[in-house]
């Protein structure tokens, strides 16, 4: 909580993220006083995929803060551009509206006590004529502001300004239906040596198919004459969404890696996350002079 200025007629609420909620209005939840701190929430898992015969899933909202907070659950929508940047959008396409109509969540509002948790149930309703494809929304949990309007006729001097940082967290919720496939290749693998900075491994992920790709990138380097490669860089949870065909990415080389990354073979692999079996999706190698 930021310390409020001493005088002002206005109470300001600054949101970390703004939710684009769907569905009907819900009854108000009485929000607790958060004047002595704020709620700090996390969501688990951080990504949900419903496919095949899946019809439901759970997300747990945890409050790691020292105060209680009231929260609202809804949906937001993001798109990835060819640079790999993900941006929130409000000008929804027909497909995004359809995606939101496929899922239901409960409860939509709740109060979390300090260090408490709340299970949010996700239900899937697929119409019989749903076209094959991947449908994506972001499940968005945001804190409900606790302030209220100034009473009519109250003097300005009776109020001071406060800045309230509202907590908000989102996780992708993906529905896959029908016959889907994805193929990924790694292109333009090379090492960059910026002046005065650690080396970086650069690559472009090329995606083909009718669904997104998601996995972990791991770079290894085997110096000439060495018996085995060593891991030099890794990035987990790299996605290439279905709306883009390519995504460039850079991996920071670990401080423990050979300083130059020269005179050996660099190999980059893209695998499914370990919890999904870790299968290899793509791999590329280059001999560095």
N, C-alpha and C positions, 0 to 999 in steps of 0.2 A: 504494500500500500504506500502510495506516495503521500508525503505530508502536504495537507491542503494549505493554500494561501489563507491569510487571516480575514480578508474581506472580499466579497463578490456576491452579486445577487443570483448567480447561476450555479447550478449543480451539473457538472459535466460527466458523461459516461463515455469512456473510450473503449471500444471493442477491439480485441486482438483480431478476430475474424468475424465476418458478417454472414449469417446463415441465410440461404435461400430455402425456406422451409416449404414443404408441400403438405397437403391434406387439410382436414378441417381444423377449426380452432379447438383448443383444449382448455379445460378449466384451469384457472390460475392456481399456482402452487405458492403457498406462503413462504417467502424467502427469509432465511435467518439473517441476523445482524452480522456483517462481516467487517465491522469497524476495526477489529484487532488483527487482521491478517486477510488471507484469501485462500480459497480452495485451489488445489493443484491436481488436476486430473490426468490420468493416463488411460488408454484403451488397450485391451488385449482380447483377441489377437489384433495385430496392426494391419491385417488384410484378410478379407473374407471372400471366398470363392464358392459359389453354389453351382454345381454341375451334376449331370447324370440324374440320379434319383434323389439328390438332396432337395429337401423342402424346407429346412429350417437351420438356423445357427444361432449361437449366442455370442454376445460381446460383453465383457465385464468392464465397467467403468469404476476406476479406483480413485479415491480422493487421498492424495498423499499430503495434503495441507493440514494446517493446524486449526482450521475453522470449517464449519459446515457451509454448504452451498446448495442452491437450488439450480437445477439444470433442465434444459429442454433438448429433445432429440429431434432431428430432422434430416434433410438432405441438402447437399450442395453439389455442384457440377463443375468439373474441371476438364480442360482439354490440353493435350500436349502439342507443342508446335515442333517444326523440324529441328530446332536447336536443342530439343529436349526439355525446354522450359514448360512447366505445368502452370496454367492460369485458371483462376475461377471465372466462370461465365454465368451470365443471367439470361442471355438471349438463347433460350433453349431450342434445340432441334426437336423434330417429331420423335426421333429415336430416344433422346434424353427424357422426354416426357413419358414415353412408353416404359423406359427403364424404371422410372420412379413408380409407375403404376404396378409394377410386378412385385414389389416388396412392401411389407408392413412391419412396423416395429412397435414394441410394447415393453414397458410404459413409455409414453412420450414426454412426461415430466416427472421429476422426482427430486427429493432432497437427500444429499449425502452428508453424513456426519464426518467429522475429522477421522481420517484413516479408515473410512468405511468403503463399501463397494456396493454396486448395483448391477445385477444381470439384466441386460437388454436382449429381449427375444426378437429374432428376425424370422419372419415367415415369408415364403415364396408362393405366389399365385401366378401360374403360367396359363394363359388362355390356350385353348386347343389349337388355334390357328397361328400361334406365335412363330414367326419366321426363324429359321436357323440363324444364330449369330451370338455375339457377345454384347451384354448390356451392362452398363456401369453407372453407378452413382457413388457419391461419398456420403457415408453415414457421419453426421456432424453433431457433436455434443457441445453445447455452449451454456455458459453460466447465465442465469437470469439476473438482470440488475435488481438491486434491492431498494433503490431510491424511489421516491414518489414525488408527485407534483407539489409545488408550493401552495399552501393554503391561501384562498382568496382573501385579499386585504391585509395579509401579513406584511410587516415592514421589511424592506430589503436588508436592514441591518441585522435581522434575526437569522440570516442565512449566510453561510460561508461556502466557497467553492470547494469541491473535492473531485479528484480524478481517480476513477475506479478502473483498474485493469481487469477486464472480464476474461475469464479463461475459456478457450474454445479449442477443440481437437477434432480432427476428421480422419477417417480411415476409408480406403476404397472398398466398395462392396460390388462384386462382379458376379453376374449371372451368365452362365454359358449353356446354350441350348442347341441341340441338333449336332450335325456333323461339322466339326471345326478342326482346323489344323493351322500350324504355324511353323515356319522355317526361318532360322536366323543364320546369317553369315557375318563374319568379322572382316572389315575392309580397312585398308590404309593404316595398318598397325605400324607405329613408329614411336621413337623416343624423342622428346623435346628437352633441350638443355637451356632453360632461361637463365640469363646472366644473374649471378648472385642468388639463385634459388635452386631448390632440389629438382632433380629430373622428374618428368612426368611421362607416363605411358598414355599415348593417345590412340583411339580407335573409333571407327564408326560401325554401329550395329545396324545391319540391314534386315528388315523384317518382311516376310512374305506370307500371306495367308489371311484368314478371316477372324483372327483373334489376336490378343496381345501376347507379348512374351515377358517373362519375369524370371530372373535368376541372379546368380552371383558371378562376378568377374574376378578371376585370379590370374595374376601375371607371375611367371617364373623366369629366372635367368640362369643359364648354364655357361659359365666362362669357359673359354677354350682350354681344353685339357682337364677340366673338372669332371669328376665321376658322376655327379648328380646335380640337378638344378636346385636353386633355392627360391623360395617365394619372396617377391620383392614388392608386390602391391596387391590390394584386394578391395573391392567395393561390393557390398551385399545389397540385395534388393533392387537390382537395376531393371526397370520396366521400359518396354517400348510399346506404347499404347496402340490400339488398332487404328486410330485415325492418322498415324504417321507411318512411313515406310523406312525411315532411317533416324538414328539418333547418335550424334557424336558424344563422346565422353572421355574424360581424362581421369587417370588414376595417379594419385600422389605416391611416389616411390618411398618406401619405408626408410627411416633413418639408418636401419641396420643393413640395408642393401649395399652392394658395391657402389662406390661414389659415382663412377663414370658410366656404368652400364654399357661398356664398349668391349669389343673383342669376345663375343659369345653369342649364344642363341637365346632370343626372347620368345616366350610362348605365352599366349593369352587364351584362357578357356572361359566359356560361358556355360554354367551348369545350373540345373534346377536347384533350388535351395535344399540343404541337407535333409530337412524334415519332409521333403517331397521325393527323396530318393537320390538326389544329386546327380542325375543322369546328364551326360554331356550333350549340350545343344549345339555348340559351335566351338571351333578352335582355329587359331592362326599362329604361325611362327614366322620369325624374321631373323636373319643372321646379321648381327650388328658388327660393323668393321672396328 
